[in-house]
Amino acid sequence: MNTSALYEIFLKYPHICIDSRKASEDSLFFALKGDNNDGNEYAEKALEKCPYAIIDNSDYAKDGRYIVVDNVLDTLQKLATYHRKRLGLPILAITGTNGKTTTKELTARVLSKKYNVFFTQGNLNNHIGVPLTLLSMTKEHTFGVVEMGASHKGEIAKLCKIAAPDFGIITNVGRAHLEGFGSFNGVKETKGELYKYLHENDGMAFVNYDNEILEDLNPPHNIIYYGTKIFTHCQGKLEDSPLYLSFKWMPSDEVIANENEVVNNGNYTINTHLIGAYNFENALAAVCVGNNFGIKPADIKDAIENYIPQNNRSQMVKTENGNSVLLDYYNANPSSMDVAVNNFANIKAENKILILGDMLELGDASSREHGVLVGLIQKLGFEDVYLVGKNFSNIKDAHTFHCFYDSDDCAKQIESLKLSGHTILVKGSRGMKMEKIVPFL
């Protein structure tokens, strides 16, 4: 069955299901293959609730409800691109080593002040998640924001081909997934694939002028700059704040002229619920996008100030034991660890504790990068430190910090301490399951 014929079926049953347990009467089941499961085996179960199942193994086809294709994943991706082009709405793609999810969340909320926005839910940012995001968009939506992640070369180029973005942001380029990219240059090359796509398709990029690496990636000709420099299209300045990010945004004269009321000589101070100065560039990117698409400054301010992180990224919580815990354990890599630890050192608080988990997918660079992080912790003078994972354990002779093989062992130790009145940073790669420790803080 060709894509256009399948699309006609999709219009009748516009919900995509890849888990047979979640099949419904208005969904299509796509039998994707995983590392441990073959979706073809679950097609029959899905058809107990949904009208059609798209499979790529004809041995499982029993009647006309089974639509056999050459490759289910390829079919899903082509259907998503077909749908995206039929909708014709503008799409902003966001990628980067760190900050892409926060930038996506903030940008979507800013744009929602004017548009009916659909944006990537959770972390659906890969070769499966991006198609699912596109296929969740409807004709009622007027703007799409798509997060793109990658762990190997060529993945951003592939995702751009699927999503066909009109606009793009690369938040930054850092040391992450080195096992898949091979080197930092591999990371740069892959993230730069977004700029390459925009250049070849007359798209526009929003670029952080303060980040020299982004200039090295050859942004497209159509550029809107944001940063701290006075000659950028969107200028911002960090404000001194004891905990939460606060910054000032100076709209352009053109934007101010269109406002009914000029506030603070044209300056807007935005007080966020985000922890960490490193979120400044993420928030400023959202301001820049909003400014470009005609969102009123007061609405931009309102959207960002009312965003409360709930995704274990830059999220501060108060525990029943009287501790202030900074949750930042959805992901971790050398770049994000560096800024998180430095930021934590600058927070004005007493009784600080670091609880850090291994950084995964670093390949041959793992030992070196964990050693560098330990050196940074020592240099900053942290004393109450708990390190979790085999990578930290392998270099335990290089430090005197508490060290645990996994989060379960660390949780037991933390529980026995009955901590109270501390300010604690919890960070580590998602695979380290650092959330197991939090209930005992």
C-alpha positions as CSV (number, residue, x, y, z in Angstrom):
1,M,0.0,0.0,0.0
2,N,1.4,3.4,-1.0
3,T,1.6,6.3,1.4
4,S,-1.3,8.3,-0.1
5,A,-3.7,5.3,0.3
6,L,-2.6,4.7,3.9
7,Y,-3.1,8.4,4.6
8,E,-6.7,8.1,3.6
9,I,-7.1,5.4,6.2
10,F,-5.2,7.5,8.8
11,L,-7.7,10.3,8.3
12,K,-10.5,8.0,9.4
13,Y,-8.5,6.6,12.3
14,P,-6.1,9.5,13.2
15,H,-4.4,8.1,16.3
16,I,-1.2,6.1,16.0
17,C,-0.6,3.2,18.4
18,I,2.7,1.4,18.9
19,D,1.6,-0.5,22.1
20,S,-1.1,-3.1,21.6
21,R,-2.3,-2.5,25.1
22,K,-3.2,1.1,24.2
23,A,-5.1,0.3,21.0
24,S,-8.5,1.9,20.5
25,E,-11.3,1.9,17.9
26,D,-9.9,5.1,16.3
27,S,-6.3,4.1,16.1
28,L,-3.9,2.4,13.7
29,F,-1.4,-0.1,15.2
30,F,2.1,0.1,13.8
31,A,4.0,-3.1,14.6
32,L,7.5,-1.6,15.3
33,K,10.4,-3.8,16.1
34,G,12.4,-3.1,19.2
35,D,15.6,-4.5,20.7
36,N,13.7,-7.2,22.6
37,N,10.2,-7.2,20.9
38,D,8.7,-7.7,17.5
39,G,5.6,-5.7,17.1
40,N,4.3,-8.1,14.5
41,E,3.7,-10.6,17.3
42,Y,1.2,-8.2,18.9
43,A,-0.8,-7.2,15.9
44,E,-3.5,-9.7,16.5
45,K,-3.9,-8.5,20.1
46,A,-4.1,-4.9,18.9
47,L,-6.8,-5.8,16.4
48,E,-9.1,-6.7,19.2
49,K,-9.6,-3.0,19.6
50,C,-8.3,-1.2,16.5
51,P,-9.4,-1.5,12.9
52,Y,-6.1,-2.0,11.2
53,A,-2.5,-3.1,12.0
54,I,0.5,-2.2,9.8
55,I,3.0,-5.1,9.8
56,D,6.0,-6.1,7.8
57,N,5.9,-9.8,8.2
58,S,3.2,-11.4,6.1
59,D,3.3,-14.6,8.1
60,Y,1.2,-12.8,10.7
61,A,-1.4,-11.5,8.2
62,K,-4.7,-13.4,8.7
63,D,-7.2,-11.1,6.9
64,G,-7.7,-7.7,5.3
65,R,-7.2,-5.8,8.6
66,Y,-3.5,-6.5,8.4
67,I,-1.7,-4.0,6.1
68,V,1.6,-5.5,5.0
69,V,4.4,-3.1,4.1
70,D,8.1,-3.5,3.5
71,N,9.2,-1.8,6.7
72,V,6.9,-0.5,9.4
73,L,9.2,2.2,10.7
74,D,9.9,3.5,7.3
75,T,6.2,3.6,6.6
76,L,5.5,5.4,9.8
77,Q,8.1,8.1,8.9
78,K,6.8,8.5,5.4
79,L,3.3,8.9,6.6
80,A,4.4,11.5,9.1
81,T,6.1,13.5,6.4
82,Y,3.1,13.2,4.1
83,H,0.8,14.5,6.9
84,R,3.2,17.3,7.8
85,K,3.2,18.6,4.2
86,R,-0.6,18.3,4.0
87,L,-1.0,20.4,7.1
88,G,1.5,23.0,5.9
89,L,1.9,24.7,9.3
90,P,5.2,26.3,10.3
91,I,7.5,24.0,12.3
92,L,10.4,25.0,14.6
93,A,12.9,22.3,15.2
94,I,15.0,22.4,18.4
95,T,18.2,20.3,19.0
96,G,21.3,20.6,21.1
97,T,23.4,18.8,23.6
98,N,21.7,20.4,26.6
99,G,18.6,22.5,27.2
100,K,16.6,21.4,24.2
101,T,13.7,20.1,26.2
102,T,13.5,23.2,28.5
103,T,13.8,25.5,25.4
104,K,11.0,23.5,23.7
105,E,8.7,23.8,26.7
106,L,9.4,27.6,27.1
107,T,9.1,28.3,23.4
108,A,5.9,26.4,23.0
109,R,4.3,28.3,25.9
110,V,5.4,31.6,24.5
111,L,4.0,30.8,21.0
112,S,0.8,29.6,22.6
113,K,0.0,33.2,23.4
114,K,-0.8,33.7,19.7
115,Y,-0.9,30.3,18.1
116,N,-2.6,26.9,18.6
117,V,0.7,25.0,19.2
118,F,1.4,21.3,19.2
119,F,4.9,20.4,20.6
120,T,6.9,17.3,21.4
121,Q,5.4,15.6,24.4
122,G,7.9,14.4,27.0
123,N,11.1,13.2,25.3
124,L,9.7,11.8,22.0
125,N,12.5,13.3,20.1
126,N,14.0,10.3,18.1
127,H,13.3,8.5,14.8
128,I,10.1,7.1,16.3
129,G,9.1,10.1,18.6
130,V,9.4,12.7,15.9
131,P,7.0,10.9,13.5
132,L,4.6,10.3,16.4
133,T,4.7,14.0,17.2
134,L,4.0,15.1,13.6
135,L,1.1,12.6,13.3
136,S,-0.4,14.0,16.5
137,M,-0.8,17.4,14.8
138,T,-4.2,18.3,13.3
139,K,-5.6,21.0,11.0
140,E,-6.6,22.9,14.1
141,H,-2.9,23.5,15.0
142,T,-1.3,26.6,13.6
143,F,2.3,26.0,14.8
144,G,4.5,23.0,15.6
145,V,7.5,22.8,17.8
146,V,9.6,19.6,17.4
147,E,12.4,18.5,19.6
148,M,15.2,16.5,17.9
149,G,17.7,14.3,19.7
150,A,20.6,12.3,18.4
151,S,23.2,9.8,19.6
152,H,24.8,8.9,16.2
153,K,25.9,10.8,13.1
154,G,23.3,11.5,10.5
155,E,20.3,11.3,12.9
156,I,19.4,15.0,12.8
157,A,19.6,15.0,9.0
158,K,17.2,12.1,9.0
159,L,14.8,13.8,11.4
160,C,14.9,17.0,9.4
161,K,14.0,15.1,6.3
162,I,11.0,13.7,8.2
163,A,9.8,16.9,9.8
164,A,10.8,19.4,7.2
165,P,11.3,22.3,9.7
166,D,11.0,25.9,8.6
167,F,12.9,27.3,11.6
168,G,15.5,25.9,13.9
169,I,17.5,26.3,17.1
170,I,20.6,24.6,18.2
171,T,20.8,25.3,21.9
172,N,24.5,24.4,22.3
173,V,27.0,21.7,21.4
174,G,28.7,19.8,24.2
175,R,30.3,16.5,25.1
176,A,27.6,13.8,25.1
177,H,26.9,10.4,23.5
178,L,30.6,10.3,22.6
179,E,30.3,6.5,22.2
180,G,28.0,7.0,19.3
181,F,29.5,10.2,17.8
182,G,33.1,9.1,18.1
183,S,34.3,12.5,19.1
184,F,33.3,16.1,19.9
185,N,33.7,16.9,16.3
186,G,31.2,14.2,15.5
187,V,28.7,15.9,17.9
188,K,29.3,19.2,16.2
189,E,28.8,17.7,12.7
190,T,25.6,16.0,13.7
191,K,24.0,19.0,15.4
192,G,25.1,21.2,12.4
193,E,22.9,19.0,10.2
194,L,19.9,21.2,11.3
195,Y,21.6,24.3,10.0
196,K,22.5,22.5,6.8
197,Y,18.9,21.5,6.2
198,L,17.7,25.1,6.8
199,H,20.3,26.5,4.5
200,E,19.3,24.1,1.7
201,N,15.6,24.8,2.2
202,D,15.6,28.5,2.7
203,G,14.8,28.2,6.4
204,M,15.6,30.5,9.3
205,A,17.8,29.8,12.4
206,F,17.6,31.5,15.8
207,V,21.3,31.6,17.0
208,N,22.9,32.4,20.3
209,Y,25.5,35.0,19.3
210,D,27.4,34.4,22.6
211,N,28.2,30.8,21.5
212,E,31.1,30.8,19.2
213,I,30.8,27.1,18.4
214,L,27.4,27.7,16.7
215,E,29.0,30.1,14.3
216,D,31.5,27.4,13.4
217,L,28.6,25.3,12.3
218,N,27.8,27.6,9.4
219,P,24.2,28.8,10.2
220,P,21.9,29.5,7.2
221,H,21.8,32.9,5.6
222,N,18.5,33.7,7.4
223,I,19.4,34.3,11.0
224,I,17.9,35.9,14.0
225,Y,20.5,36.4,16.8
226,Y,19.9,36.5,20.5
227,G,22.4,36.9,23.3
228,T,24.0,39.5,25.6
229,K,25.5,41.8,22.9
230,I,23.8,45.1,22.2
231,F,23.6,44.5,18.4
232,T,21.7,41.2,18.6
233,H,18.1,41.1,17.5
234,C,17.1,40.0,21.0
235,Q,19.3,41.2,23.9
236,G,19.2,39.9,27.4
237,K,21.1,40.3,30.7
238,L,21.3,38.0,33.7
239,E,20.1,39.5,37.0
240,D,21.5,38.7,40.3
241,S,19.2,36.1,42.0
242,P,19.9,33.8,45.0
243,L,18.2,30.8,43.5
244,Y,15.9,31.1,40.6
245,L,16.9,32.4,37.2
246,S,16.1,36.1,36.7
247,F,17.0,38.1,33.6
248,K,16.3,41.3,31.8
249,W,15.1,41.4,28.2
250,M,15.5,44.5,26.1
251,P,13.0,44.4,23.2
252,S,14.0,46.2,20.0
253,D,12.8,49.7,19.3
254,E,10.3,48.4,16.8
255,V,8.7,46.0,19.3
256,I,8.5,48.8,21.9
257,A,6.9,51.1,19.4
258,N,4.1,48.6,18.9
259,E,3.4,48.4,22.7
260,N,0.6,50.5,24.2
261,E,2.7,50.9,27.4
262,V,6.5,51.0,27.8
263,V,7.6,49.3,30.9
264,N,10.8,50.2,32.7
265,N,12.2,52.2,29.8
266,G,11.6,49.3,27.5
267,N,13.2,46.6,29.7
268,Y,11.3,43.6,30.9
269,T,12.6,41.7,34.0
270,I,11.6,38.0,33.8
271,N,11.6,36.0,37.1
272,T,11.4,32.3,36.3
273,H,10.9,29.1,38.3
274,L,14.0,27.6,36.7
275,I,17.1,26.9,38.7
276,G,20.4,27.8,37.2
277,A,22.0,30.6,35.2
278,Y,22.6,28.0,32.5
279,N,18.9,28.2,31.7
280,F,19.3,31.9,30.7
281,E,20.2,31.0,27.1
282,N,17.2,28.6,26.9
283,A,14.8,31.2,28.2
284,L,16.3,33.9,26.0
285,A,15.8,31.7,22.9
286,A,12.1,31.4,23.7
287,V,11.9,35.2,24.1
288,C,13.6,35.6,20.7
289,V,11.2,33.3,19.0
290,G,8.3,35.0,20.5
291,N,9.6,38.4,19.5
292,N,10.1,37.2,15.9
293,F,6.5,35.9,15.7
294,G,4.9,39.0,17.1
295,I,4.1,37.8,20.6
296,K,3.6,40.9,22.9
297,P,6.5,41.4,25.4
298,A,4.0,41.3,28.3
299,D,2.7,37.9,27.0
300,I,6.2,36.6,26.6
301,K,7.0,37.6,30.2
302,D,3.8,36.0,31.5
303,A,4.4,32.7,29.6
304,I,7.9,32.2,30.9
305,E,7.2,33.4,34.4
306,N,4.3,30.9,34.7
307,Y,6.3,27.9,33.5
308,I,7.0,25.6,36.3
309,P,9.3,22.7,35.5
310,Q,7.9,19.3,36.4
311,N,10.2,17.0,34.3
312,N,13.1,16.5,36.7
313,R,15.1,19.2,34.9
314,S,16.1,22.3,36.9
315,Q,13.3,21.5,39.3
316,M,13.5,22.5,43.0
317,V,11.3,20.7,45.6
318,K,10.9,20.9,49.3
319,T,10.9,17.5,51.1
320,E,9.0,16.5,54.3
321,N,12.4,16.2,56.0
322,G,13.0,19.9,55.5
323,N,15.5,19.6,52.6
324,S,15.6,21.7,49.4
325,V,16.3,19.3,46.6
326,L,17.3,20.3,43.1
327,L,16.2,17.6,40.8
328,D,18.1,17.4,37.5
329,Y,18.4,13.7,36.8
330,Y,16.6,13.2,33.5
331,N,20.0,13.2,31.7
332,A,23.6,14.0,32.3
333,N,26.7,14.4,30.2
334,P,30.1,16.2,30.8
335,S,28.8,19.5,29.6
336,S,25.6,19.6,31.6
337,M,27.3,18.2,34.7
338,D,29.9,21.0,34.5
339,V,27.3,23.8,34.4
340,A,25.1,22.2,37.0
341,V,27.9,21.7,39.5
342,N,29.3,25.1,39.0
343,N,25.8,26.6,39.3
344,F,25.2,24.7,42.5
345,A,28.5,26.0,43.9
346,N,27.2,29.6,43.3
347,I,23.9,29.1,45.0
348,K,23.7,30.9,48.3
349,A,22.8,28.1,50.7
350,E,24.3,26.2,53.6
351,N,24.7,22.4,54.1
352,K,25.1,21.6,50.5
353,I,25.2,18.0,49.3
354,L,26.0,16.6,45.9
355,I,24.5,13.3,44.8
356,L,25.7,12.5,41.3
357,G,25.2,9.5,39.1
358,D,27.4,8.1,36.3
359,M,27.4,9.8,32.9
360,L,26.6,7.1,30.3
361,E,27.4,6.6,26.6
362,L,30.8,8.2,26.7
363,G,32.7,5.3,25.3
364,D,36.5,5.5,25.7
365,A,36.2,9.0,27.1
366,S,34.2,7.8,30.1
367,S,37.1,7.4,32.6
368,R,38.7,10.7,31.7
369,E,35.4,12.6,31.8
370,H,34.4,11.2,35.2
371,G,37.9,12.1,36.5
372,V,37.6,15.6,35.2
373,L,34.2,16.0,37.0
374,V,35.7,14.7,40.3
375,G,38.5,17.2,39.9
376,L,36.0,20.0,39.5
377,I,34.1,18.9,42.6
378,Q,37.3,19.0,44.6
379,K,38.3,22.4,43.2
380,L,35.0,23.9,44.1
381,G,35.4,22.7,47.7
382,F,32.5,20.3,48.0
383,E,32.9,17.9,50.9
384,D,29.6,16.1,51.3
385,V,29.5,14.2,48.0
386,Y,27.8,10.9,47.1
387,L,28.9,9.4,43.8
388,V,26.8,6.6,42.2
389,G,27.8,4.1,39.5
390,K,30.6,1.9,38.3
391,N,32.3,4.7,36.4
392,F,32.8,6.7,39.5
393,S,33.6,3.5,41.5
394,N,36.4,2.7,39.0
395,I,38.2,5.9,40.0
396,K,37.4,5.9,43.7
397,D,41.1,5.9,44.5
398,A,41.3,9.4,43.1
399,H,38.9,10.9,45.7
400,T,37.6,10.5,49.2
401,F,33.9,11.0,48.5
402,H,31.2,8.4,49.3
403,C,30.9,6.0,46.4
404,F,28.2,3.5,45.6
405,Y,27.9,1.0,42.8
406,D,24.2,1.8,42.2
407,S,21.4,4.0,43.3
408,D,19.9,1.3,45.6
409,D,23.0,1.2,47.7
410,C,23.2,4.9,47.9
411,A,19.5,5.2,48.8
412,K,20.1,2.9,51.8
413,Q,22.9,5.1,53.0
414,I,20.9,8.3,52.5
415,E,18.0,6.8,54.4
416,S,20.1,6.0,57.4
417,L,21.4,9.6,57.6
418,K,17.9,11.1,58.1
419,L,19.0,14.3,56.5
420,S,17.3,17.6,57.4
421,G,18.0,21.2,56.6
422,H,20.2,20.5,53.6
423,T,20.3,21.9,50.0
424,I,20.9,18.9,47.7
425,L,21.7,18.5,44.0
426,V,20.7,15.2,42.5
427,K,21.9,14.6,38.9
428,G,22.9,11.7,36.8
429,S,22.1,9.9,33.5
430,R,18.6,8.6,33.2
431,G,19.8,5.0,33.3
432,M,21.2,5.5,36.8
433,K,17.7,5.7,38.3
434,M,18.6,8.5,40.6
435,E,14.9,8.9,41.5
436,K,15.2,6.0,43.8
437,I,17.2,8.2,46.2
438,V,14.8,11.1,46.3
439,P,12.2,9.6,48.7
440,F,14.8,9.4,51.4
441,L,15.9,13.1,51.2
